[in-house]
């Protein structure tokens, strides 16, 4: 009888890649695989969890409890929990949720494969079972982080920065292209630090140019870059190489020098502004995505107002904002008092997002009448849902094309922008003569 496993992935894109590698190992061992968080069709369930911030931890716990209940009801037979939450809270979880057969952390992900009667096969290290649409995939180039920002638990969970050898990354990228992937999303906890541990210098720019040489890759998109000592050769590569999207995900967190110092970011306001100006001058039409953190300990009204002015002046194309939540084991949890009320945190989030809504709409209005190249992700209702080079899947805005046109998912088309909303655009297909 075919063995069937449901592997549910929660959290970030790094977890997606981990799950896809595990699924390749299990598929090779003869297992049938699915990835449906609502299904109890498979009798074996693996949950890849997130343990980063409060909301993500709560989602992970609720998902585990849901399948623990399903096991009590006899709907599934075995339940395993892997990933960040297990790495961080394994002993507590084992004590509190006894229905789970075994917990495995980040450092022992391969053990879940052994638990299911298979051996981890190193020859399959570049193999993946894609859970994204076939035309795009995440490519993880490193694990862990060395920065130790005051609020962040990632180094506690994922460890220090370890780069994947460039040869292995390029082979995995070629393997993804062979599966039909056209868009590569380069990810890590800190992509801009890539290569320091292996080569003694940052090698992200060289890696990006090497990826551009792979036939079949049409878009390369860069995520999770750290602003401190941002490599100049990466800016050059983004400016020069047509395959590299004019898009950069670079979390800045704050702009006040007082807050940046308390957050232990290793950068100040002047250098941040200098970097943003350099990106915009050397990469025309660049779309910058950033994230901000408000309500961090001792954030004064002056600090927040300075951040608001920075948002207004910078006019980021994409922006997300989070309120601070204390994470045990971090510098801020141990050394600083969480002294900003939840009401103030929520107000500051809403103020920034209200301003960003205006910025986003104004940015979008400037695109009306422009012809842009898009890739079609899916069909939904009366529309084909597509993205331009300025937007990453799942997190950014989309371009809606009326179904009057007969398009194909995963293909590129030229469209003309006809109308906009705060975070979505409408377009018509540009017919070739």
TORTILUM-272508 format. One record per residue (C-alpha): z, x, y; residue in three letters. Coordinates in steps of 0.05 Angstrom, whole numbers, padded with zeros to 5 digits, always signed. Layout:
<lumnus>
ZXYAla;...
</lumnus>
This chain:
<lumnus>
+00000+00000+00000Unk;-00017+00025+00070Unk;+00044+00048+00108Unk;+00046+00020+00179Unk;+00085+00046+00238Unk;+00094+00016+00307Unk;+00106+00072+00358Unk;+00129+00044+00426Unk;+00126+00090+00486Unk;+00170+00080+00547Unk;+00173+00121+00611Unk;+00124+00171+00639Unk;+00056+00199+00620Unk;+00090+00260+00589Unk;+00121+00213+00537Unk;+00052+00183+00525Unk;+00025+00251+00506Unk;+00085+00265+00461Unk;+00074+00199+00425Unk;+00000+00211+00417Unk;+00012+00279+00384Unk;+00064+00248+00337Unk;+00015+00193+00319Unk;-00038+00244+00301Unk;+00011+00277+00253Unk;+00030+00210+00221Unk;-00042+00188+00216Unk;-00059+00252+00179Unk;-00001+00236+00131Unk;-00033+00169+00114Unk;+00004+00122+00160Unk;-00029+00063+00195Unk;-00009+00061+00268Unk;+00000+00010+00324Unk;+00034+00013+00392Unk;+00056-00058+00410Unk;+00124-00068+00441Unk;+00124-00142+00421Unk;+00102-00134+00349Unk;+00145-00135+00286Unk;+00085-00132+00241Unk;+00100-00059+00222Unk;+00162-00049+00181Unk;+00176+00019+00211Unk;+00187+00025+00287Unk;+00194+00088+00329Unk;+00215+00081+00402Unk;+00200+00139+00449Unk;+00251+00131+00505Unk;+00261+00151+00577Unk;+00328+00176+00602Unk;+00310+00196+00673Unk;+00337+00143+00721Unk;+00380+00081+00715Unk;+00324+00029+00710Unk;+00286+00069+00658Unk;+00349+00079+00616Unk;+00364+00005+00618Unk;+00293-00011+00595Unk;+00301+00038+00537Unk;+00368+00008+00516Unk;+00341-00063+00519Unk;+00281-00044+00476Unk;+00325-00010+00425Unk;+00372-00069+00422Unk;+00313-00117+00413Unk;+00288-00080+00352Unk;+00359-00070+00326Unk;+00364-00145+00326Unk;+00297-00150+00291Unk;+00324-00103+00237Unk;+00386-00146+00229Unk;+00341-00206+00219Unk;+00301-00169+00166Unk;+00237-00167+00207Unk;+00233-00091+00205Unk;+00261-00042+00154Unk;+00270+00023+00191Unk;+00283+00040+00264Unk;+00279+00109+00296Unk;+00293+00129+00368Unk;+00263+00192+00399Unk;+00253+00223+00467Unk;+00293+00234+00531Unk;+00348+00181+00521Unk;+00362+00209+00451Unk;+00364+00280+00478Unk;+00414+00261+00531Unk;+00459+00210+00497Unk;+00450+00220+00422Unk;+00524+00218+00402Unk;+00538+00157+00444Unk;+00477+00120+00418Unk;+00494+00136+00345Unk;+00563+00107+00356Unk;+00541+00044+00394Unk;+00475+00024+00360Unk;+00486+00034+00285Unk;+00424-00004+00265Unk;+00381+00056+00285Unk;+00367+00100+00224Unk;+00362+00165+00263Unk;+00358+00192+00334Unk;+00315+00251+00353Unk;+00314+00287+00420Unk;+00259+00323+00458Unk;+00275+00388+00422Unk;+00269+00355+00353Unk;+00209+00309+00360Unk;+00176+00339+00299Unk;+00235+00319+00256Unk;+00217+00245+00259Unk;+00152+00263+00223Unk;+00193+00299+00169Unk;+00240+00240+00165Unk;+00180+00198+00145Unk;+00161+00244+00088Unk;+00109+00287+00122Unk;+00107+00359+00146Unk;+00089+00377+00218Unk;+00020+00409+00213Unk;+00009+00462+00267Unk;-00066+00459+00257Unk;-00063+00388+00287Unk;-00029+00410+00352Unk;-00090+00393+00394Unk;-00101+00326+00358Unk;-00082+00260+00391Unk;-00086+00186+00375Unk;-00103+00159+00444Unk;-00063+00100+00469Unk;-00099+00099+00536Unk;-00169+00070+00543Unk;-00218+00118+00511Unk;-00249+00141+00576Unk;-00187+00175+00605Unk;-00129+00215+00577Unk;-00069+00254+00601Unk;-00069+00330+00588Unk;+00001+00361+00588Unk;-00003+00434+00608Unk;+00072+00451+00608Unk;+00140+00426+00589Unk;+00206+00429+00628Unk;+00222+00451+00699Unk;+00257+00510+00732Unk;+00272+00480+00800Unk;+00339+00444+00787Unk;+00334+00396+00846Unk;+00402+00366+00863Unk;+00388+00296+00839Unk;+00344+00310+00778Unk;+00364+00310+00705Unk;+00296+00334+00678Unk;+00318+00406+00667Unk;+00379+00380+00629Unk;+00334+00338+00584Unk;+00268+00376+00579Unk;+00294+00447+00590Unk;+00262+00504+00630Unk;+00187+00510+00645Unk;+00144+00529+00585Unk;+00069+00533+00596Unk;+00019+00515+00542Unk;-00029+00574+00530Unk;-00094+00564+00568Unk;-00136+00570+00506Unk;-00099+00513+00472Unk;-00105+00469+00533Unk;-00180+00480+00537Unk;-00188+00465+00462Unk;-00148+00401+00469Unk;-00191+00381+00529Unk;-00254+00392+00488Unk;-00225+00351+00432Unk;-00210+00294+00481Unk;-00282+00297+00506Unk;-00306+00291+00434Unk;-00266+00225+00431Unk;-00304+00198+00491Unk;-00256+00219+00547Unk;-00289+00228+00614Unk;-00229+00233+00660Unk;-00173+00285+00649Unk;-00106+00274+00683Unk;-00070+00340+00687Unk;+00005+00331+00680Unk;+00071+00369+00671Unk;+00140+00365+00702Unk;+00111+00415+00753Unk;+00037+00429+00746Unk;+00034+00479+00804Unk;+00081+00527+00768Unk;+00034+00532+00708Unk;+00026+00601+00679Unk;+00085+00638+00710Unk;+00122+00646+00644Unk;+00061+00666+00603Unk;+00020+00707+00652Unk;+00069+00728+00706Unk;+00031+00689+00759Unk;+00010+00618+00774Unk;-00054+00601+00737Unk;-00066+00528+00755Unk;-00126+00543+00798Unk;-00159+00584+00743Unk;-00143+00530+00692Unk;-00175+00476+00735Unk;-00238+00516+00744Unk;-00241+00528+00669Unk;-00234+00454+00655Unk;-00292+00441+00703Unk;-00337+00483+00657Unk;-00326+00435+00598Unk;-00388+00392+00588Unk;-00371+00318+00586Unk;-00312+00320+00634Unk;-00332+00283+00697Unk;-00266+00275+00733Unk;-00204+00320+00734Unk;-00142+00291+00769Unk;-00079+00331+00787Unk;-00010+00301+00782Unk;+00062+00322+00793Unk;+00052+00384+00836Unk;+00113+00415+00868Unk;+00105+00431+00943Unk;+00145+00496+00946Unk;+00098+00556+00944Unk;+00038+00511+00929Unk;-00018+00556+00903Unk;-00073+00568+00953Unk;-00125+00577+00898Unk;-00112+00506+00875Unk;-00132+00481+00945Unk;-00195+00523+00940Unk;-00212+00496+00872Unk;-00202+00424+00895Unk;-00246+00436+00955Unk;-00301+00472+00916Unk;-00307+00437+00849Unk;-00341+00369+00850Unk;-00308+00349+00784Unk;-00238+00354+00813Unk;-00220+00288+00845Unk;-00201+00290+00919Unk;-00132+00267+00897Unk;-00065+00301+00894Unk;+00002+00274+00868Unk;+00055+00317+00903Unk;+00126+00287+00907Unk;+00158+00308+00973Unk;+00223+00268+00969Unk;+00244+00277+01042Unk;+00228+00312+01107Unk;+00295+00322+01141Unk;+00317+00395+01135Unk;+00388+00373+01122Unk;+00368+00328+01064Unk;+00318+00378+01035Unk;+00372+00430+01034Unk;+00422+00384+01000Unk;+00369+00363+00950Unk;+00357+00437+00935Unk;+00282+00430+00943Unk;+00267+00501+00964Unk;+00224+00480+01023Unk;+00236+00457+01095Unk;+00203+00409+01142Unk;+00159+00461+01177Unk;+00130+00486+01111Unk;+00120+00415+01085Unk;+00081+00395+01147Unk;+00041+00460+01144Unk;+00022+00445+01072Unk;+00000+00373+01087Unk;-00042+00397+01146Unk;-00074+00451+01103Unk;-00091+00402+01048Unk;-00123+00354+01097Unk;-00163+00408+01134Unk;-00189+00444+01073Unk;-00201+00383+01027Unk;-00238+00332+01069Unk;-00224+00260+01049Unk;-00166+00280+01004Unk;-00121+00223+00979Unk;-00049+00245+00976Unk;+00002+00209+00933Unk;+00075+00224+00945Unk;+00144+00196+00927Unk;+00205+00194+00971Unk;+00279+00189+00956Unk;+00326+00151+01004Unk;+00400+00140+01002Unk;+00416+00210+00977Unk;+00487+00233+00994Unk;+00499+00243+01068Unk;+00431+00215+01089Unk;+00446+00197+01162Unk;+00409+00147+01206Unk;+00377+00207+01240Unk;+00353+00234+01173Unk;+00323+00167+01154Unk;+00291+00156+01222Unk;+00260+00226+01217Unk;+00232+00206+01149Unk;+00204+00141+01177Unk;+00168+00179+01232Unk;+00140+00227+01181Unk;+00112+00169+01140Unk;+00080+00138+01202Unk;+00049+00204+01224Unk;+00026+00228+01155Unk;-00007+00162+01135Unk;-00005+00178+01061Unk;-00058+00142+01021Unk;-00008+00129+00964Unk;+00067+00127+00969Unk;+00126+00105+00927Unk;+00199+00105+00947Unk;+00262+00104+00905Unk;+00335+00096+00922Unk;+00383+00148+00897Unk;+00423+00136+00834Unk;+00475+00185+00810Unk;+00456+00221+00746Unk;+00512+00254+00707Unk;+00506+00329+00698Unk;+00465+00340+00761Unk;+00487+00380+00821Unk;+00492+00319+00866Unk;+00534+00280+00815Unk;+00583+00337+00808Unk;+00585+00365+00879Unk;+00567+00307+00926Unk;+00595+00238+00939Unk;+00548+00179+00930Unk;+00567+00154+00999Unk;+00508+00109+01019Unk;+00518+00036+01002Unk;+00469-00001+00957Unk;+00453-00049+01015Unk;+00434+00009+01060Unk;+00393+00041+01005Unk;+00354-00023+00992Unk;+00343-00033+01067Unk;+00315+00037+01074Unk;+00268+00027+01015Unk;+00243-00038+01044Unk;+00232-00008+01113Unk;+00189+00049+01086Unk;+00149+00004+01040Unk;+00137-00045+01097Unk;+00108+00011+01138Unk;+00068+00038+01079Unk;+00038-00031+01068Unk;+00009-00028+01139Unk;-00015+00043+01129Unk;-00048+00027+01062Unk;-00084-00034+01091Unk;-00109+00005+01151Unk;-00133+00062+01106Unk;-00169+00011+01063Unk;-00202-00022+01122Unk;-00235+00044+01139Unk;-00270+00042+01071Unk;-00306-00024+01082Unk;-00381-00011+01080Unk;-00372+00056+01043Unk;-00410+00070+00979Unk;-00363+00099+00927Unk;-00370+00122+00855Unk;-00322+00084+00809Unk;-00304+00082+00735Unk;-00292+00014+00702Unk;-00225+00009+00667Unk;-00225-00062+00641Unk;-00247-00134+00653Unk;-00196-00184+00678Unk;-00210-00256+00696Unk;-00272-00260+00740Unk;-00273-00186+00755Unk;-00289-00118+00728Unk;-00230-00074+00747Unk;-00250-00004+00769Unk;-00222+00058+00805Unk;-00250+00109+00853Unk;-00233+00183+00852Unk;-00178+00167+00901Unk;-00137+00126+00851Unk;-00101+00143+00786Unk;-00094+00092+00730Unk;-00032+00048+00726Unk;+00000+00072+00791Unk;-00053+00064+00845Unk;-00097+00011+00874Unk;-00159-00018+00840Unk;-00229-00040+00860Unk;-00250-00109+00837Unk;-00323-00122+00823Unk;-00348-00193+00811Unk;-00371-00205+00739Unk;-00439-00225+00765Unk;-00458-00153+00746Unk;-00463-00133+00673Unk;-00421-00070+00670Unk;-00391-00028+00614Unk;-00319-00005+00608Unk;-00314+00070+00615Unk;-00379+00078+00653Unk;-00390+00103+00724Unk;-00424+00061+00778Unk;-00438+00063+00853Unk;-00408+00005+00891Unk;-00402-00016+00964Unk;-00334-00037+00989Unk;-00338-00107+01019Unk;-00266-00130+01030Unk;-00195-00103+01024Unk;-00122-00123+01014Unk;-00060-00080+01023Unk;-00069-00047+00955Unk;-00134-00072+00926Unk;-00207-00071+00946Unk;-00268-00114+00930Unk;-00338-00086+00919Unk;-00408-00103+00899Unk;-00452-00062+00853Unk;-00503-00019+00888Unk;-00568-00031+00851Unk;-00612+00029+00836Unk;-00682+00025+00864Unk;
</lumnus>
